[in-house]
Amino acid sequence: ILDMAGFEIFDLNSFEQLCINYTNEKLQQLFNHTMFILEQEEYQREGIEWKFIDFGLDLQPTIDLIDKPMGIMALLDEECWFPKATDKTFVEKLVSAHSVHPKFMKTDFRGIADFAIIHYAGKVDYSAAQWLMKNMDPLNENVVSLLQSSQDPFVCHIWKDAEIVGMAQQAMTDTQFGARTRKGMFRTVSQLYKEQLTKLMATLRNTNPNFVRCIIPNHEKKAGKIEAPLVLDQLRCNGVLEGIRICRQGFPNRIPFQEFRQRYELLTPNIIPKGFMDGKKACEQMIEALELDHNLYRVGQSKIFFRAGV
């Protein structure tokens, strides 16, 4: 079970919110890819005419803005190695590199936010204050050595692999992302975070996931009370509205021919002759009698597909 922090949009957001929102972008992309690529594969098996679209690609520009070379995290790491770098110089590099990026926005210099990112859940304003310090998260190597030599088995086990806390064991070590760390130099929080997230996503892609969206109706925990703005905000932030948008592009409702005939034949009396008739042919005659717009349905090899709301 993966119980992940939801998308966060506060009045002012920091490095922690970027990490959480970046993770949610990746998970929403997995949701889009899993649900709708599988749907489209079924359309293909059933011989349904459909323009194949990977809706997960909708989120790729924002993800690339954050984690690709010269992206936000890469530029943050770069600034961490410069002795005279500051949060201000980091923001200046961001603006210089991404001022024309469709998902990046430079905020008003008079405001308290330094830049904004257009996420799938909406625009999020970020303050870069203390980002360099948070990303370096320095830990003295002597402390690591001390904890590794602890006589307490539990403490020793936690610290047995110094890579976990961002310390390099070898003189020169290649990381998964091609970066090099030297002995005695800690690795940044963003480097470790990206590596851990990559491993998590690889694990999730090798499973058959089910997705659960939890909604709270109000903050008072009162039965029967629904705060519409609160619920709508959650639906937007946890990707439900995004899922609905994509779902409406296809044919989310489907029913086997035999079940369709049993359930709806009473709507078309005397249309289907008595005796045996092929299920597909019977359904086609019923649909024709009901005068449904062809854009609202498709007839497959074993079932009939309908658009949302039919």
Secondary structure, 3 states (H helix, E strand, C coil): CCCCCCCCCCCCECHHHHHHHHHHHHHHHHHHHHHHHHHHHHHHHCCCCCCCCCHHHHHHHHHHHHHCCCCHHHHHHHHHCCCCCCHHHHHHHHHHHHCCCCCEEECCCCCCCCEEEEECCEEEEECCCCHHHHHHCCCCHHHHHHHHCCCCHHHHHHCCCHHHHCECCCCEEECCCCCEEECCCECCHHHHHHHHHHHHHHHHHCCCCCCCCCCCCCCCCCCCCCCHHHHHHHHHHCCHHHHHHHHCCCCCEEEEHHHHHHHHHHHCCCCCCCCCCCHHHHHHHHHHHHCCCHHHEEECCCEEEECCCC
